[in-house]
Each structure stands twice: as C-alpha cells, then as structure tokens.
Amino acid sequence: MSRIRGLFAALALLASLPLAAAGLEVQPVAEGVYAIVGEMDQRSPENLGNNATFGLVITAAGLVLVDPGGTRAGAGQLHALIRTLSDLPVVLVINTGGQDHRWLGNGYWKAQGARIVASEAAVADQHARARDQINALWQLVGEAGARGTEPVYADETFGEALDLELGGVRFELRHPGPAHTPGDSFVWLPDRGVVFTGDIVYVERMLGVGAQSHSGRWLEAFEALAALQPAHVVPGHGHATDLAQARADTYDYLRFLRAAVRELLDAGGGMEEVGGIDQSRFDYLAVSDQIAGRNAQQVYAELEFE
C-alpha cells in the first residue's frame, strides 16, 4: 500500500512540474522509470543540444541515466530536472550511440562521480566525429551553450552485450549492429518491460539517415529489440510509446524508403531523381519537410553499392 501511495505522490509531483521547462518534458513510463523528452527540432541555444529523448531509472543504489545530454550545459539542465524526481546521485550513465546528445554531456557526469558505459563501436564513432560535432555545436547552440563541452569517453566498454544489476534493477545492454550511428545500442529492463532504444527508434519525428548510418542494418537492429516484445518503448526521439508506433514511425519508414529507392535504381534512375519519390505517407512526422529528400539521397548512395 505504501508503494502505491508513493507512486501516486510521484505522479502528483510530475503533474505539477512545468513540463516544457527548458524544452524538456518528464514522462512516467513504469515504476521508477522515466522518459525525459526533448524538442523535436534542431539544436539551439535554448535546448543546449538536448533535442532528443533521455531515460532515467531510479534504483535503491542510485540513478541510472540513459544518455547524458548534448553539451556540458545541457547535462546540467538535465540534472536540474532530475533533482525534481530524486535526491539520489546519478551513479551510472549509459551512452547509446555516437550522436552528440548521446555522449557529449559525459564530462559533466564524470565530474559528479558517475560511471560511464558505452559500446566499443560507439566510442570509436565518438572519437572519429568528436571535433566535427563540437564545432557544429558552437554554431548551433552558441558560445555560451557549448562552452566547457569536451570529449569524455566511457570508463567501460562492451562488444555486443553487457548485463548489469544495480539497486535490484537488471539492465541488459545490447549493440545489435550499426543503425543511425555505428555504435547504436539499446537498454532492456526485463523486469519492467521497458526498452530504451537510443537512435534505433524515432517516433513523432522523421528519422535521419546520415553518412554515418546504415539503413539496412538499422532494420536488423530494430528487429532485435522488437523481438523482446517490450511493453514500453522509450525512443531516441519522441515520447515513450508502444512497439506498434515505434514500428510505424521507424521500421515501416525505413522499409518504404529502401524499397522506393531500390525500385528507382533498378529502373536506371539517377541520384537527381530521388527527390521525386513520394514520401507524403510520412508527412505526419515532424521535420519531414526538412529531411525527407536528404534521407532519400543517402539511401540511394548506400544502395548503389550494396
């Protein structure tokens, strides 16, 4: 009964929070598990690079943060929000990939004494793109927002899998292969039925296929987490949801785009024609007008050599 009262008290507290404060929204997912949902749009001085979804798990031994924020200042912004949920320290930070908001806040948490874990492939990608990412942040979030952001890498790495237990909560970290970035991983909480997907899943916002992405392997990575049949999916972008929406907004879009580009290639079409692919079925996704054409070009470049 006390646990139930505690849960209702926590929900009442969340209802009183300014949900859009600093562009971040707290979304309860399961007992002691939260999504912290950032803006859908580009990095900016206001969101400090936190234009993504992050995860928080409260355990008896401290807090686990899934992805640290996009800048040192952005990590501090996250911490201020986390303090409204728990006074416990963040003792473990998991980097789910090599995109800036998946790791460039590490320095802040390292200074707080947190342990940082990531896949080997993610750390390799972080090393490869650190300078470009930091330079871009100075342009996008401004000098004040980017100041103090330096590359800080994980204390502990893993190849394909790592199982952890903290404060009675089991965490299963899996790197199924490249997706949006080469080192993308998901974090499975089997006892809560929750999966934190990092950038393997986007919902409500169109995913981005970049030069570092592999759209074919991305489908395989999605299938690996879908096989768990999670009750709750905390995506890399967008609100926590169910597997059906995750599939519709990510998997179905990737399959559609690869099939459409393959059809164009098989017909002898060139790169200049990919803009003619009708992606209107997915216009409901945020930023689709900004990114759909670029996605098609990148998938064309990938399939041309598959």
C-alpha positions as a Markdown table, in Angstrom:
| # | Residue | x | y | z |
|---|---|---|---|---|
| 1 | Met | 0.0 | 0.0 | 0.0 |
| 2 | Ser | 2.9 | 2.4 | 0.9 |
| 3 | Arg | 4.4 | 1.7 | -2.6 |
| 4 | Ile | 1.1 | 2.6 | -4.3 |
| 5 | Arg | 0.8 | 5.8 | -2.2 |
| 6 | Gly | 4.4 | 6.7 | -3.2 |
| 7 | Leu | 3.7 | 6.1 | -6.8 |
| 8 | Phe | 0.6 | 8.4 | -6.7 |
| 9 | Ala | 2.6 | 11.0 | -4.9 |
| 10 | Ala | 5.3 | 10.9 | -7.6 |
| 11 | Leu | 2.6 | 11.2 | -10.3 |
| 12 | Ala | 1.1 | 14.2 | -8.5 |
| 13 | Leu | 4.5 | 15.8 | -8.3 |
| 14 | Leu | 5.0 | 15.3 | -12.0 |
| 15 | Ala | 1.6 | 16.8 | -12.8 |
| 16 | Ser | 2.8 | 20.0 | -11.0 |
| 17 | Leu | 6.1 | 20.3 | -13.0 |
| 18 | Pro | 6.4 | 22.8 | -15.7 |
| 19 | Leu | 6.5 | 20.1 | -18.4 |
| 20 | Ala | 8.0 | 22.4 | -21.1 |
| 21 | Ala | 10.7 | 23.9 | -18.8 |
| 22 | Ala | 13.9 | 24.3 | -20.8 |
| 23 | Gly | 12.3 | 22.3 | -23.6 |
| 24 | Leu | 12.3 | 19.1 | -21.6 |
| 25 | Glu | 9.2 | 17.1 | -20.6 |
| 26 | Val | 9.1 | 14.4 | -17.9 |
| 27 | Gln | 7.0 | 11.3 | -18.9 |
| 28 | Pro | 6.5 | 8.5 | -16.3 |
| 29 | Val | 6.9 | 5.1 | -18.1 |
| 30 | Ala | 6.9 | 2.4 | -15.4 |
| 31 | Glu | 7.7 | 2.2 | -11.6 |
| 32 | Gly | 10.9 | 4.3 | -11.1 |
| 33 | Val | 11.3 | 4.7 | -14.9 |
| 34 | Tyr | 11.0 | 8.0 | -16.8 |
| 35 | Ala | 11.5 | 9.4 | -20.3 |
| 36 | Ile | 12.8 | 12.9 | -20.5 |
| 37 | Val | 11.6 | 14.2 | -23.8 |
| 38 | Gly | 13.4 | 17.0 | -25.6 |
| 39 | Glu | 12.4 | 19.1 | -28.5 |
| 40 | Met | 11.9 | 17.6 | -32.0 |
| 41 | Asp | 13.7 | 20.3 | -33.9 |
| 42 | Gln | 17.3 | 21.3 | -34.4 |
| 43 | Arg | 19.8 | 22.0 | -31.6 |
| 44 | Ser | 19.5 | 25.6 | -30.3 |
| 45 | Pro | 20.8 | 28.0 | -27.6 |
| 46 | Glu | 17.6 | 27.3 | -25.8 |
| 47 | Asn | 17.7 | 23.5 | -25.7 |
| 48 | Leu | 21.5 | 23.3 | -25.3 |
| 49 | Gly | 21.7 | 20.3 | -27.7 |
| 50 | Asn | 19.1 | 18.3 | -25.8 |
| 51 | Asn | 16.9 | 17.8 | -28.8 |
| 52 | Ala | 16.4 | 14.1 | -28.0 |
| 53 | Thr | 14.8 | 11.8 | -25.5 |
| 54 | Phe | 16.7 | 10.6 | -22.5 |
| 55 | Gly | 16.0 | 7.9 | -19.9 |
| 56 | Leu | 16.1 | 7.9 | -16.1 |
| 57 | Val | 15.8 | 4.8 | -13.8 |
| 58 | Ile | 15.6 | 5.2 | -10.1 |
| 59 | Thr | 17.2 | 2.3 | -8.1 |
| 60 | Ala | 18.0 | 1.7 | -4.5 |
| 61 | Ala | 21.7 | 2.2 | -5.2 |
| 62 | Gly | 21.3 | 5.5 | -7.2 |
| 63 | Leu | 20.1 | 6.8 | -10.5 |
| 64 | Val | 20.9 | 5.5 | -14.0 |
| 65 | Leu | 20.8 | 8.0 | -16.8 |
| 66 | Val | 20.4 | 6.8 | -20.4 |
| 67 | Asp | 22.3 | 9.3 | -22.5 |
| 68 | Pro | 23.9 | 12.3 | -20.8 |
| 69 | Gly | 22.8 | 15.4 | -22.8 |
| 70 | Gly | 24.2 | 17.1 | -25.8 |
| 71 | Thr | 26.6 | 19.6 | -24.1 |
| 72 | Arg | 28.0 | 20.1 | -20.7 |
| 73 | Ala | 25.5 | 22.8 | -20.1 |
| 74 | Gly | 22.7 | 20.5 | -21.4 |
| 75 | Ala | 23.8 | 17.9 | -18.9 |
| 76 | Gly | 23.4 | 20.4 | -16.2 |
| 77 | Gln | 20.0 | 21.3 | -17.5 |
| 78 | Leu | 19.0 | 17.6 | -17.3 |
| 79 | His | 20.4 | 17.4 | -13.8 |
| 80 | Ala | 18.2 | 20.2 | -12.6 |
| 81 | Leu | 15.2 | 18.4 | -13.9 |
| 82 | Ile | 16.3 | 15.1 | -12.4 |
| 83 | Arg | 16.6 | 16.6 | -9.0 |
| 84 | Thr | 12.9 | 17.3 | -9.0 |
| 85 | Leu | 12.4 | 13.5 | -9.2 |
| 86 | Ser | 15.0 | 12.2 | -6.8 |
| 87 | Asp | 17.7 | 13.3 | -4.4 |
| 88 | Leu | 19.8 | 10.3 | -5.2 |
| 89 | Pro | 23.0 | 10.7 | -7.2 |
| 90 | Val | 23.4 | 9.7 | -10.8 |
| 91 | Val | 25.8 | 6.7 | -10.5 |
| 92 | Leu | 25.7 | 5.2 | -14.0 |
| 93 | Val | 25.4 | 6.9 | -17.4 |
| 94 | Ile | 24.8 | 4.8 | -20.5 |
| 95 | Asn | 25.8 | 6.2 | -23.9 |
| 96 | Thr | 23.5 | 4.5 | -26.5 |
| 97 | Gly | 25.5 | 5.8 | -29.5 |
| 98 | Gly | 27.8 | 8.2 | -31.1 |
| 99 | Gln | 25.5 | 11.2 | -31.8 |
| 100 | Asp | 26.3 | 14.3 | -29.8 |
| 101 | His | 23.4 | 14.1 | -27.4 |
| 102 | Arg | 24.3 | 10.5 | -26.7 |
| 103 | Trp | 27.7 | 11.4 | -25.2 |
| 104 | Leu | 28.9 | 15.0 | -25.2 |
| 105 | Gly | 27.4 | 15.6 | -21.8 |
| 106 | Asn | 29.7 | 12.9 | -20.3 |
| 107 | Gly | 32.2 | 15.4 | -18.8 |
| 108 | Tyr | 29.5 | 16.9 | -16.5 |
| 109 | Trp | 28.5 | 13.5 | -15.1 |
| 110 | Lys | 32.1 | 12.3 | -14.9 |
| 111 | Ala | 32.8 | 15.3 | -12.6 |
| 112 | Gln | 29.8 | 14.1 | -10.5 |
| 113 | Gly | 31.5 | 10.7 | -10.0 |
| 114 | Ala | 29.2 | 8.7 | -12.4 |
| 115 | Arg | 30.4 | 5.6 | -14.1 |
| 116 | Ile | 30.0 | 5.8 | -17.9 |
| 117 | Val | 29.4 | 2.8 | -20.2 |
| 118 | Ala | 29.1 | 2.5 | -24.0 |
| 119 | Ser | 29.6 | 0.0 | -26.7 |
| 120 | Glu | 33.1 | -0.2 | -28.3 |
| 121 | Ala | 31.7 | 0.8 | -31.6 |
| 122 | Ala | 30.0 | 3.9 | -30.1 |
| 123 | Val | 33.3 | 5.0 | -28.6 |
| 124 | Ala | 35.1 | 4.5 | -31.9 |
| 125 | Asp | 32.5 | 6.6 | -33.6 |
| 126 | Gln | 32.7 | 9.3 | -30.9 |
| 127 | His | 36.5 | 9.5 | -31.4 |
| 128 | Ala | 36.0 | 9.8 | -35.2 |
| 129 | Arg | 33.4 | 12.6 | -35.1 |
| 130 | Ala | 34.2 | 14.5 | -31.9 |
| 131 | Arg | 35.8 | 17.5 | -33.5 |
| 132 | Asp | 33.1 | 17.9 | -36.1 |
| 133 | Gln | 30.3 | 17.5 | -33.6 |
| 134 | Ile | 31.8 | 20.1 | -31.2 |
| 135 | Asn | 32.4 | 22.6 | -34.0 |
| 136 | Ala | 28.8 | 22.2 | -35.1 |
| 137 | Leu | 27.5 | 22.7 | -31.5 |
| 138 | Trp | 29.4 | 26.0 | -31.3 |
| 139 | Gln | 27.4 | 27.1 | -34.4 |
| 140 | Leu | 24.1 | 25.7 | -33.3 |
| 141 | Val | 23.8 | 26.3 | -29.6 |
| 142 | Gly | 26.2 | 29.3 | -29.4 |
| 143 | Glu | 29.3 | 30.0 | -27.4 |
| 144 | Ala | 27.5 | 30.2 | -24.0 |
| 145 | Gly | 25.8 | 26.8 | -24.6 |
| 146 | Ala | 28.8 | 25.0 | -26.0 |
| 147 | Arg | 31.4 | 26.3 | -23.5 |
| 148 | Gly | 33.1 | 23.6 | -21.4 |
| 149 | Thr | 31.9 | 20.8 | -23.7 |
| 150 | Glu | 34.9 | 18.5 | -24.2 |
| 151 | Pro | 35.2 | 14.8 | -25.4 |
| 152 | Val | 35.0 | 12.5 | -22.4 |
| 153 | Tyr | 34.7 | 8.8 | -23.2 |
| 154 | Ala | 33.2 | 5.8 | -21.4 |
| 155 | Asp | 35.0 | 4.2 | -18.5 |
| 156 | Glu | 33.8 | 0.8 | -19.5 |
| 157 | Thr | 33.0 | -0.6 | -23.0 |
| 158 | Phe | 31.4 | -3.7 | -24.3 |
| 159 | Gly | 31.3 | -5.5 | -27.7 |
| 160 | Glu | 27.8 | -6.9 | -28.3 |
| 161 | Ala | 26.3 | -7.3 | -24.8 |
| 162 | Leu | 26.7 | -6.3 | -21.2 |
| 163 | Asp | 24.4 | -7.2 | -18.3 |
| 164 | Leu | 24.4 | -5.1 | -15.2 |
| 165 | Glu | 22.5 | -5.1 | -11.9 |
| 166 | Leu | 22.1 | -2.0 | -9.8 |
| 167 | Gly | 19.9 | -1.5 | -6.7 |
| 168 | Gly | 17.8 | -4.5 | -7.6 |
| 169 | Val | 17.2 | -3.5 | -11.2 |
| 170 | Arg | 18.6 | -5.5 | -14.1 |
| 171 | Phe | 19.9 | -3.7 | -17.2 |
| 172 | Glu | 20.7 | -5.6 | -20.4 |
| 173 | Leu | 22.8 | -3.5 | -22.8 |
| 174 | Arg | 22.8 | -4.8 | -26.4 |
| 175 | His | 24.7 | -3.5 | -29.5 |
| 176 | Pro | 22.9 | -5.3 | -32.4 |
| 177 | Gly | 24.9 | -3.5 | -35.1 |
| 178 | Pro | 25.0 | -0.1 | -36.8 |
| 179 | Ala | 21.8 | 1.8 | -37.3 |
| 180 | His | 21.6 | 5.6 | -37.1 |
| 181 | Thr | 25.2 | 5.5 | -35.9 |
| 182 | Pro | 27.8 | 2.7 | -36.0 |
| 183 | Gly | 27.6 | 2.0 | -32.2 |
| 184 | Asp | 23.9 | 2.3 | -31.5 |
| 185 | Ser | 22.7 | 0.2 | -28.6 |
| 186 | Phe | 19.5 | -0.4 | -26.7 |
| 187 | Val | 19.0 | -0.9 | -23.0 |
| 188 | Trp | 16.4 | -3.5 | -21.9 |
| 189 | Leu | 14.9 | -3.6 | -18.4 |
| 190 | Pro | 13.3 | -7.1 | -18.4 |
| 191 | Asp | 11.6 | -6.7 | -15.1 |
| 192 | Arg | 9.9 | -3.5 | -16.1 |
| 193 | Gly | 9.2 | -4.4 | -19.8 |
| 194 | Val | 10.9 | -1.2 | -20.9 |
| 195 | Val | 13.4 | -0.7 | -23.7 |
| 196 | Phe | 15.4 | 2.5 | -24.1 |
| 197 | Thr | 16.2 | 2.4 | -27.8 |
| 198 | Gly | 18.6 | 5.3 | -28.4 |
| 199 | Asp | 18.5 | 6.3 | -32.0 |
| 200 | Ile | 17.4 | 2.9 | -33.3 |
| 201 | Val | 13.8 | 4.3 | -32.8 |
| 202 | Tyr | 12.4 | 7.7 | -33.6 |
| 203 | Val | 8.7 | 8.4 | -33.1 |
| 204 | Glu | 6.7 | 11.5 | -34.0 |
| 205 | Arg | 9.8 | 12.8 | -35.8 |
| 206 | Met | 11.2 | 11.6 | -39.1 |
| 207 | Leu | 14.5 | 9.8 | -38.5 |
| 208 | Gly | 17.7 | 11.0 | -40.2 |
| 209 | Val | 19.8 | 8.8 | -42.4 |
| 210 | Gly | 23.3 | 10.3 | -42.4 |
| 211 | Ala | 26.6 | 9.5 | -43.8 |
| 212 | Gln | 27.4 | 7.5 | -40.6 |
| 213 | Ser | 24.2 | 5.5 | -40.9 |
| 214 | His | 23.4 | 2.1 | -42.4 |
| 215 | Ser | 19.8 | 1.8 | -43.3 |
| 216 | Gly | 19.8 | -1.9 | -44.0 |
| 217 | Arg | 21.5 | -2.9 | -40.7 |
| 218 | Trp | 19.2 | -0.4 | -39.0 |
| 219 | Leu | 16.2 | -2.6 | -39.8 |
| 220 | Glu | 18.0 | -5.6 | -38.3 |
| 221 | Ala | 18.7 | -3.6 | -35.1 |
| 222 | Phe | 15.0 | -2.7 | -34.8 |
| 223 | Glu | 14.1 | -6.3 | -35.3 |
| 224 | Ala | 16.4 | -7.3 | -32.4 |
| 225 | Leu | 14.7 | -5.0 | -29.9 |
| 226 | Ala | 11.3 | -5.8 | -31.3 |
| 227 | Ala | 11.9 | -9.5 | -30.6 |
| 228 | Leu | 11.8 | -8.6 | -26.9 |
| 229 | Gln | 8.2 | -7.6 | -27.2 |
| 230 | Pro | 8.6 | -4.6 | -24.8 |
| 231 | Ala | 5.5 | -3.2 | -23.1 |
| 232 | His | 7.1 | 0.3 | -23.2 |
| 233 | Val | 9.4 | 1.8 | -25.8 |
| 234 | Val | 11.4 | 4.9 | -24.9 |
| 235 | Pro | 12.7 | 6.1 | -28.2 |
| 236 | Gly | 15.7 | 8.2 | -29.0 |
| 237 | His | 13.4 | 11.0 | -30.2 |
| 238 | Gly | 9.7 | 11.5 | -29.2 |
| 239 | His | 7.5 | 10.3 | -26.4 |
| 240 | Ala | 7.6 | 6.9 | -24.8 |
| 241 | Thr | 5.2 | 4.7 | -26.6 |
| 242 | Asp | 4.4 | 1.1 | -27.7 |
| 243 | Leu | 6.0 | -1.2 | -30.2 |
| 244 | Ala | 3.3 | -0.6 | -32.8 |
| 245 | Gln | 4.0 | 3.1 | -33.1 |
| 246 | Ala | 7.8 | 2.5 | -33.0 |
| 247 | Arg | 7.4 | 0.1 | -35.9 |
| 248 | Ala | 5.2 | 2.5 | -37.9 |
| 249 | Asp | 7.4 | 5.6 | -37.4 |
| 250 | Thr | 10.8 | 4.0 | -37.8 |
| 251 | Tyr | 10.8 | 0.4 | -39.3 |
| 252 | Asp | 8.0 | 1.0 | -41.8 |
| 253 | Tyr | 9.5 | 4.3 | -43.0 |
| 254 | Leu | 13.0 | 2.7 | -43.5 |
| 255 | Arg | 11.5 | -0.3 | -45.4 |
| 256 | Phe | 9.4 | 2.0 | -47.5 |
| 257 | Leu | 12.3 | 4.3 | -48.4 |
| 258 | Arg | 14.7 | 1.5 | -49.2 |
| 259 | Ala | 12.1 | -0.2 | -51.4 |
| 260 | Ala | 11.3 | 3.0 | -53.2 |
| 261 | Val | 15.0 | 3.8 | -53.8 |
| 262 | Arg | 15.7 | 0.3 | -54.9 |
| 263 | Glu | 12.9 | 0.5 | -57.5 |
| 264 | Leu | 14.4 | 3.7 | -58.8 |
| 265 | Leu | 17.8 | 2.2 | -59.1 |
| 266 | Asp | 16.5 | -0.9 | -60.8 |
| 267 | Ala | 14.8 | 1.3 | -63.4 |
| 268 | Gly | 18.1 | 3.1 | -64.1 |
| 269 | Gly | 17.2 | 6.3 | -62.2 |
| 270 | Gly | 19.9 | 8.6 | -61.0 |
| 271 | Met | 20.5 | 10.5 | -57.8 |
| 272 | Glu | 18.9 | 13.6 | -59.2 |
| 273 | Glu | 15.6 | 11.7 | -59.4 |
| 274 | Val | 15.3 | 10.7 | -55.7 |
| 275 | Gly | 13.6 | 13.9 | -54.9 |
| 276 | Gly | 10.6 | 12.7 | -56.9 |
| 277 | Ile | 10.0 | 9.8 | -54.6 |
| 278 | Asp | 6.6 | 10.4 | -52.9 |
| 279 | Gln | 7.1 | 10.3 | -49.1 |
| 280 | Ser | 3.9 | 12.0 | -48.3 |
| 281 | Arg | 2.7 | 9.0 | -46.4 |
| 282 | Phe | 5.1 | 10.1 | -43.7 |
| 283 | Asp | 4.3 | 13.8 | -43.7 |
| 284 | Tyr | 2.8 | 13.4 | -40.3 |
| 285 | Leu | 6.3 | 13.1 | -38.8 |
| 286 | Ala | 7.9 | 16.3 | -37.6 |
| 287 | Val | 10.7 | 17.8 | -39.7 |
| 288 | Ser | 9.8 | 15.6 | -42.7 |
| 289 | Asp | 9.8 | 18.7 | -44.9 |
| 290 | Gln | 13.4 | 19.3 | -43.9 |
| 291 | Ile | 14.9 | 15.8 | -44.0 |
| 292 | Ala | 12.9 | 13.5 | -46.4 |
| 293 | Gly | 14.9 | 14.4 | -49.5 |
| 294 | Arg | 18.2 | 14.1 | -47.8 |
| 295 | Asn | 17.3 | 10.7 | -46.4 |
| 296 | Ala | 16.4 | 9.5 | -50.0 |
| 297 | Gln | 19.8 | 10.7 | -51.3 |
| 298 | Gln | 21.7 | 9.0 | -48.5 |
| 299 | Val | 19.8 | 5.7 | -49.0 |
| 300 | Tyr | 20.5 | 5.9 | -52.8 |
| 301 | Ala | 24.2 | 6.3 | -52.1 |
| 302 | Glu | 24.1 | 3.3 | -49.8 |
| 303 | Leu | 22.1 | 1.0 | -52.1 |
| 304 | Glu | 24.1 | 1.9 | -55.1 |
| 305 | Phe | 27.0 | -0.1 | -53.6 |
| 306 | Glu | 25.1 | -2.8 | -51.8 |
